[in-house]
Structure formats: structure tokens, C-alpha cells
Amino acid sequence: MAYIEIEGLSKVYNVGRADELTALADVSLSIDSGEVAVLTGSSGSGKTSLLSLIGCMARPTQGKVIIAGKDVAKLPERFLTAVRRKRFGFIFQQFNLIRDVSVLENVLLPLYPLDLGMSAMKDKAMPILEKLKISHKKNLKVKNLSGGEQQRVAIARALINEPEVIIADEPTAHLDRRLAQEFLDILEVLNHEGKTIVIATHDPFVYDNRLVGKTVSMRDGRIEGVTIH
């Protein structure tokens, strides 16, 4: 069953200006619940723009973004924020961690708007840190971690709200092959637990991985082809 449905999606930046740019043009795509889908293409192909629209981080110029049966494209920002928080966990290319605070504090950040209380927040965070084998570093500042450890912190933060979908943008860009494989192994476990995973990447190590169920090839803001594995 499709969990994410994109219908006739377009995204134009700087509309009406001399530097107007069409990032996506009439894109349609479906991603099933529990599926691992990879968006591929060269820089400027539109894969990151599509990923941001799927994750409700941006709004389309035209078209529908249907998440779990509900079109979210035109929702007011406060409702869109609630959809992001409830449905999605994000892993960014640069990790987007706060380097001068601890591992635990970074992981807890998405929980602060929920006003759970520190004890309850830690109760949610620690099992995830233990699962990712980084609980022993919980009090270390992020800047003192290796790249692989920082990646695990980013994954823990993405999981803290118990999302249904993991969104990852070029997640292996700064990792060597060993760490990239560790990352994919973690994603495989999460997928077996029922997570839907959507990745934007130009790394063949990712899109040729056995984990991937659907590869979406993009060029010039359009989908060139979809391969089911």
C-alpha cells in the first residue's frame, strides 16, 4: 500500500524573477509503506528538492503530496510541522549536529517542543543510543566524535520521535566505505522493523545495495525511470 504519493508535482524557485528556476516539473511517484526507495541523479537533477517535498520541508508550486492518505501540500505551517514531527526522521548530509553540546543533548532536541520532562526524554533516548552502540559516549561533545559516531548520533536523533519514514540526503557523502556499510546495515535493521526509507544519493554503493527496493532516476527535474528490485 502506498504510504507516500506524489502527483503532478512541480517546484519553481524565484517565480517571476530573472533567476527563476524550475527544480521539478510534473513529477509523480508512489512509495509503499516499508519500502526502501532511492532517488538518484547528478547534481541539479531535482532529487534533493523532491526529497524535501516528500519530507514536508518545503511546499510544491503545484501538485499533491499525499502522506498516509492525506494531501499535506497546502496545510498551514503549524499542521505541516506536526506532520514532519510525527511522520518523519531526517538524516542530513552534514549531520546538522550541534558540535559544542553532548551526544545526548543533540538526540533530545526534537523532543523539546513536546514538553515531556527531562526524565521521560532520557527514557526515550537511552534505548536508541544503546541500540546504535553509542550510549557510552552520551556525555561527550559531538566535536570529539569520529565521523561514524556522528552519523550514529544523527540516526539516533532521527529516530527519537519514533517516525514512520526515514529521510536521508546524501548520507554517505562524508563516510568511507566501511562506515557507509555500517550505516546501510543500520538502515536494513530499521527497515526490517517496518520503517519506510527514502534516500537521495549519487553514490552507487548506496543505490546498488541489496536493501534498495526501488530506484528512481532523475534528470533536469523529471523522473527518467523507476526500477523495482
N, C-alpha and C positions, 0 to 999 in steps of 0.2 A: 504493500500500500504506500502511495506517495505521501511522504511527510512534508517535502518541500516541492512546490510547484511554481515555476516561473512562466509567465505568459506574456508574450509580446513586449518584452522589457527593453526599454531604451534609457540611456543616461547621457545627457548632454551637459557639459560644464560651460559656464560663462555664456549662457544663452543670450543671443543678440549682440554680443561684443565681437570685436575683431579677432579675438583669440578663442572664439567658440570652438569647442572640441567635442565630438561625438565619441564617447568611450564605449557605448554599447548600442546596438541597433537591432531591434526586433528579435530579441533572444527568448527562446522558450526551452524549458528543461524541467525534468522531474527527477527527484532523488527520493528513493524509498526509505522508509524507516529501517534503521540498522544497516544501511548501505555505506560503503566507503567510496566516495566519488572524488576524482582528482581533476582539477581544471589546469590544462597545460597550454603553453603558447609562449612566444617570445615577449620581451618587454614591450608594452603598449598594445598587447593583444586584447586586453579587456578583462583578463582573468581576475585581477585584484579588484576591479570595480564590481564585477559580478559577485565576488566573494563578499564584499562589503554590503551589497544589497541583500544577498541571501541572509547575512547576519544582522540585518536591520541597523547597520551602522550608517547607512545613507538612504536617501529616498530616490526612487526612479523618476525620470522625467515623464515616462509613460509606461503603462503596463501593470501587471499584477505580480505581487509576491505573496504567495499563499503558504502559510505555515500552519501545519496541523489543521487544515481545512478553513483557515481564516485569512482573508486578504488583509495584510498589515500595511500595505504601501501608503495608504492615506490616513493612517491612525495619527492622532495628536501625539506630540513628542512624549508626553508623560506615559501614554499607553505603550508607545514603541519602546521606551526604556524598560518598562515592565516585561515586555516580550523578550527583549535581549537578556534581561537578568534571569528570567525563568527558563528560557529555552536553550540559550547558547553559552558555551565556554570558548574563550578566544585565546589562541596562541599566536603571538606576533613574531615577525622575522627578527626584530631587535629585542625580543622578550618583553620590553617595556616594564622592566622591574625598577624599583627604587633602590639604587645601589647602596645608599648610606643607611638603610634600615635592615632589620633582620629578615631571615627567611620566613619566619612565622608571620611577621607583620605584613610582608608582601602578600602572603597567601590569604590573610584575613581581610584584605582591603575590600573585596567585593561584598563582604558581609556587613560592613558598617551601616549602609543605608537601611538594613533590616532591623536594627536596634535589638539584637538578640541578647546582648550582655556578653562580657568577655569570656566567662566560663563556658557558656554554650558555644561560642565561636571556636574556642580552642578544642572543644569536644568534637566539633565537625572537622577541624583542620588536622589534628594529630593522626587519625587513621589514614588519611590521604598521604601525609608525609611518610608514614611508616610503609604504606603500600609502594611508594616510589623510592623507598630506601634512602630517605634524606632527613628523617626525623632527628638524627643525631647532630644535624647542622642547624637546627631550628633557631638558635640564638646568634648564629653568625651573620654578619652583614653580607649582603649579596655580592658586594665588590670583592669579597675574599673567596668566592667560589670559582670553580672551573666552569668552562662553557657548558659542559654536560650537566653539571649540577644546577646551573642557572636555568637550563632547559627544563629540568625536572621541577624546579620551583614554579616556572611558568605554567607547566602542565597542572601542578597542584592548584595553583590559583584559578586555572580554567575549570577545574572540577569542583571547586568549593561550593558552588550553588547547585550541585547535582544536575547539570544541564543534560538535555536530551541530545544535543548536537554539539560536536566539537568543530570549531572553525580554525583552520591553521593556514597562515600566509607565509609561504617560503620557509617552512620551519627548519629545514636542514641547511639553509644558506651559510651559516657560520659554524657548522659542525663537520668534523672529519667523518670518514666512512664508519668507523667503529661507533661513534656517538650517534650518527644518523641511524644505524641499525638498532641501537638501543632505543632510540625514540620510536622507531617503527614497531619494535617489539611491544612497547608500552601501548601504542595505539591499537595493536592487534588484541591485546588483553581487554582494552576498553570496548572495542568493537564486539568481542565475544560476550561482554556484559550488556550489550544492547545499544551502545552509543552509535548514532549516525555521525559520520565523519566527512567533512568537506575540506579539501586541501587545494590551495593554489600553489603550483610549483613549476619550474622548468628543469627540475633535477630528475634525470631518468632513473636514478637509484630509488626515487620515490614512486614515480608513475609506472615503473616496470615491476614493482613489488607485488608479491602474491596476495597481499592484503587488499589490493585495489579491486573493486568490483565494477567500476565504471570510469572510463577516461573520456573527458570532454575536451576536444582540441579546439582552440580558439585562435582567431586571426582577425585583426582590424575590427574588433568589436562585435564579431559574429562567431557563431559556432560552426566550425568546418565539419566536424564529425563527432559521433558518440560511439565509443567501443565498449561493449559489455564483455566482461571477462568471466 
